[in-house]
Amino acid sequence: MNISPKRLEEIQNIPDIAIDTSDIPELDDHFWENAKMVNPITKKSISIRLDSDILDWFKSQGKGYQSIINNVLRTYVNHQQNKT
């Protein structure tokens, strides 16, 4: 989701007291009983050859296109692993 700089500034200037958090439950000790530390998967920098039109399409999606490529590949891998 792209938020314009003007809208982002408006949101940042809303005082905390004006934000309705009534639908957000409080995090009590029970919440943390089953919490687990999750370390992010490390990424490796590689060189990969892609068809130029494929790369152009991903780049046209804007900032973070490399993460989008990674997510597409992860979805494919997960699907293949679940087939067995």
MDAnalysis code that builds the backbone (N, CA, C; Angstrom):
import MDAnalysis as mda
import numpy as np

u = mda.Universe.empty(252, n_residues=84, atom_resindex=np.repeat(np.arange(84), 3), trajectory=True)
u.add_TopologyAttr("name", ["N", "CA", "C"] * 84)
u.add_TopologyAttr("resid", np.arange(1, 85))
u.add_TopologyAttr("resname", ["MET", "ASN", "ILE", "SER", "PRO", "LYS", "ARG", "LEU", "GLU", "GLU", "ILE", "GLN", "ASN", "ILE", "PRO", "ASP", "ILE", "ALA", "ILE", "ASP", "THR", "SER", "ASP", "ILE", "PRO", "GLU", "LEU", "ASP", "ASP", "HIS", "PHE", "TRP", "GLU", "ASN", "ALA", "LYS", "MET", "VAL", "ASN", "PRO", "ILE", "THR", "LYS", "LYS", "SER", "ILE", "SER", "ILE", "ARG", "LEU", "ASP", "SER", "ASP", "ILE", "LEU", "ASP", "TRP", "PHE", "LYS", "SER", "GLN", "GLY", "LYS", "GLY", "TYR", "GLN", "SER", "ILE", "ILE", "ASN", "ASN", "VAL", "LEU", "ARG", "THR", "TYR", "VAL", "ASN", "HIS", "GLN", "GLN", "ASN", "LYS", "THR"])
u.atoms.positions = np.array([
    [0.851, -1.166, 0.000],
    [0.000, 0.000, 0.000],
    [0.904, 1.238, 0.000],
    [0.650, 2.144, -0.917],
    [1.421, 3.380, -0.974],
    [0.644, 4.499, -0.300],
    [1.294, 5.161, 0.629],
    [0.692, 6.287, 1.335],
    [1.449, 7.539, 0.922],
    [0.720, 8.560, 0.545],
    [1.371, 9.792, 0.117],
    [2.093, 10.430, 1.304],
    [3.169, 11.149, 1.030],
    [3.886, 11.815, 2.118],
    [2.987, 12.735, 2.940],
    [2.035, 13.399, 2.270],
    [1.120, 14.290, 2.979],
    [0.248, 13.503, 3.959],
    [-0.307, 12.364, 3.498],
    [-1.157, 11.547, 4.358],
    [-0.349, 10.952, 5.508],
    [0.884, 10.527, 5.224],
    [1.748, 9.988, 6.258],
    [2.012, 11.027, 7.342],
    [2.237, 12.262, 6.932],
    [2.447, 13.346, 7.897],
    [1.186, 13.580, 8.735],
    [0.013, 13.539, 8.081],
    [-1.249, 13.701, 8.815],
    [-1.397, 12.611, 9.878],
    [-1.097, 11.379, 9.488],
    [-1.223, 10.249, 10.416],
    [-0.248, 10.405, 11.578],
    [0.985, 10.809, 11.275],
    [1.997, 10.956, 12.316],
    [1.644, 12.071, 13.292],
    [0.842, 13.026, 12.870],
    [0.492, 14.154, 13.721],
    [-0.793, 13.931, 14.532],
    [-1.413, 12.756, 14.401],
    [-2.596, 12.461, 15.212],
    [-2.117, 12.196, 16.640],
    [-2.661, 12.908, 17.620],
    [-2.242, 12.645, 19.000],
    [-2.681, 11.243, 19.440],
    [-1.869, 10.603, 20.273],
    [-2.183, 9.245, 20.728],
    [-3.570, 9.160, 21.348],
    [-3.972, 10.163, 22.065],
    [-5.261, 10.163, 22.762],
    [-6.432, 10.102, 21.772],
    [-6.201, 10.523, 20.521],
    [-7.261, 10.561, 19.517],
    [-7.391, 9.242, 18.749],
    [-6.502, 8.288, 19.017],
    [-6.532, 7.013, 18.311],
    [-7.406, 6.032, 19.077],
    [-8.416, 5.492, 18.403],
    [-9.340, 4.536, 19.029],
    [-8.705, 3.146, 19.030],
    [-8.328, 2.665, 20.195],
    [-7.738, 1.336, 20.329],
    [-8.676, 0.370, 21.045],
    [-9.954, 0.718, 21.113],
    [-10.908, -0.091, 21.880],
    [-11.078, -1.503, 21.330],
    [-10.770, -1.726, 20.045],
    [-10.937, -3.062, 19.478],
    [-9.643, -3.882, 19.516],
    [-8.616, -3.366, 20.181],
    [-7.343, -4.069, 20.297],
    [-7.222, -4.617, 21.719],
    [-7.132, -5.938, 21.869],
    [-7.038, -6.486, 23.225],
    [-5.700, -6.135, 23.874],
    [-5.729, -6.008, 25.192],
    [-4.505, -5.766, 25.945],
    [-3.644, -7.025, 25.915],
    [-2.333, -6.841, 25.871],
    [-1.423, -7.977, 25.923],
    [-1.058, -8.226, 27.379],
    [-1.588, -9.322, 27.907],
    [-1.304, -9.659, 29.299],
    [-0.244, -10.760, 29.360],
    [0.058, -11.231, 30.572],
    [1.071, -12.274, 30.733],
    [0.694, -13.556, 29.996],
    [-0.597, -13.851, 29.890],
    [-1.050, -15.052, 29.189],
    [-0.611, -15.015, 27.714],
    [-0.674, -13.847, 27.105],
    [-0.263, -13.716, 25.713],
    [1.183, -14.169, 25.525],
    [2.040, -13.801, 26.455],
    [3.471, -14.066, 26.319],
    [3.858, -15.492, 26.708],
    [2.951, -16.264, 27.330],
    [3.275, -17.628, 27.753],
    [3.697, -18.518, 26.590],
    [3.075, -18.358, 25.449],
    [3.372, -19.212, 24.294],
    [4.169, -18.488, 23.206],
    [4.640, -17.293, 23.534],
    [5.409, -16.539, 22.542],
    [6.745, -17.231, 22.287],
    [7.181, -17.205, 21.054],
    [8.452, -17.821, 20.677],
    [9.290, -16.808, 19.916],
    [10.582, -16.836, 20.161],
    [11.507, -15.988, 19.424],
    [11.662, -16.567, 18.025],
    [11.461, -15.758, 17.025],
    [11.613, -16.188, 15.638],
    [12.722, -15.356, 15.017],
    [13.773, -16.046, 14.623],
    [14.871, -15.359, 13.957],
    [14.593, -15.312, 12.465],
    [14.831, -14.159, 11.848],
    [14.575, -14.063, 10.409],
    [15.537, -14.959, 9.632],
    [15.066, -15.426, 8.503],
    [15.910, -16.223, 7.620],
    [16.934, -15.282, 7.000],
    [18.191, -15.672, 7.065],
    [19.222, -14.817, 6.481],
    [19.137, -14.892, 4.962],
    [19.451, -13.798, 4.351],
    [19.426, -13.733, 2.901],
    [20.859, -13.729, 2.381],
    [21.041, -14.246, 1.195],
    [22.349, -14.268, 0.553],
    [22.267, -13.443, -0.718],
    [23.300, -12.691, -0.954],
    [23.387, -11.911, -2.179],
    [23.921, -12.814, -3.281],
    [23.191, -12.873, -4.397],
    [23.612, -13.705, -5.520],
    [23.465, -12.922, -6.817],
    [23.965, -13.505, -7.862],
    [23.734, -12.975, -9.196],
    [22.847, -13.991, -9.910],
    [21.783, -13.518, -10.521],
    [20.849, -14.417, -11.203],
    [20.474, -13.799, -12.549],
    [20.352, -14.637, -13.536],
    [19.943, -14.171, -14.856],
    [18.442, -14.382, -15.008],
    [17.760, -13.281, -15.323],
    [16.316, -13.329, -15.543],
    [16.013, -12.757, -16.912],
    [14.933, -13.213, -17.508],
    [14.502, -12.602, -18.766],
    [14.240, -11.126, -18.504],
    [14.640, -10.278, -19.442],
    [14.545, -8.831, -19.220],
    [13.112, -8.372, -18.978],
    [12.142, -8.978, -19.677],
    [10.753, -8.552, -19.467],
    [10.259, -8.940, -18.075],
    [10.730, -10.064, -17.568],
    [10.352, -10.481, -16.217],
    [10.908, -9.498, -15.198],
    [12.203, -9.192, -15.321],
    [12.828, -8.247, -14.405],
    [12.169, -6.879, -14.508],
    [11.892, -6.433, -15.720],
    [11.232, -5.126, -15.901],
    [9.881, -5.092, -15.192],
    [9.125, -6.193, -15.276],
    [7.823, -6.221, -14.612],
    [7.978, -6.102, -13.109],
    [8.886, -6.887, -12.536],
    [9.079, -6.809, -11.088],
    [9.548, -5.414, -10.682],
    [10.458, -4.820, -11.438],
    [10.934, -3.468, -11.120],
    [9.801, -2.459, -11.215],
    [8.854, -2.693, -12.115],
    [7.736, -1.753, -12.283],
    [6.812, -1.772, -11.061],
    [6.948, -2.780, -10.204],
    [6.124, -2.868, -8.997],
    [6.605, -1.899, -7.925],
    [7.770, -1.307, -8.157],
    [8.265, -0.288, -7.236],
    [9.315, -0.816, -6.278],
    [9.580, 0.004, -5.277],
    [10.596, -0.328, -4.288],
    [10.274, -1.668, -3.643],
    [11.294, -2.465, -3.435],
    [11.101, -3.767, -2.817],
    [10.862, -4.883, -3.825],
    [11.158, -4.626, -5.088],
    [10.892, -5.638, -6.103],
    [11.685, -6.917, -5.862],
    [12.884, -6.800, -5.262],
    [13.671, -7.998, -4.978],
    [12.982, -8.855, -3.909],
    [12.368, -8.211, -2.934],
    [11.618, -8.947, -1.916],
    [10.403, -9.624, -2.531],
    [9.789, -8.971, -3.510],
    [8.640, -9.583, -4.189],
    [9.092, -10.832, -4.938],
    [10.236, -10.748, -5.621],
    [10.770, -11.922, -6.314],
    [11.023, -13.039, -5.305],
    [11.618, -12.699, -4.166],
    [11.878, -13.688, -3.118],
    [10.577, -14.327, -2.639],
    [9.533, -13.519, -2.439],
    [8.252, -14.049, -1.976],
    [7.615, -14.976, -3.001],
    [7.744, -14.637, -4.280],
    [7.209, -15.504, -5.335],
    [7.945, -16.845, -5.316],
    [9.263, -16.793, -5.201],
    [10.050, -18.025, -5.157],
    [9.731, -18.845, -3.906],
    [9.547, -18.166, -2.767],
    [9.213, -18.872, -1.528],
    [7.858, -19.575, -1.663],
    [6.881, -18.902, -2.249],
    [5.563, -19.503, -2.456],
    [5.677, -20.743, -3.326],
    [6.470, -20.665, -4.371],
    [6.674, -21.815, -5.257],
    [7.325, -22.970, -4.501],
    [8.392, -22.679, -3.747],
    [9.087, -23.716, -2.979],
    [8.144, -24.353, -1.968],
    [7.397, -23.542, -1.227],
    [6.459, -24.079, -0.237],
    [5.429, -24.985, -0.897],
    [4.941, -24.568, -2.051],
    [3.955, -25.378, -2.783],
    [4.564, -26.717, -3.195],
    [5.784, -26.677, -3.710],
    [6.455, -27.916, -4.144],
    [6.708, -28.833, -2.953],
    [7.100, -28.264, -1.824],
    [7.366, -29.079, -0.635],
    [6.102, -29.711, -0.087],
    [4.978, -29.024, -0.227],
    [3.711, -29.561, 0.286],
    [3.107, -30.625, -0.620],
    [3.610, -30.750, -1.832],
    [3.093, -31.746, -2.771],
    [3.558, -33.151, -2.406],
    [4.639, -33.241, -1.680],
    [5.182, -34.576, -1.360],
    [4.583, -35.149, -0.110],
])
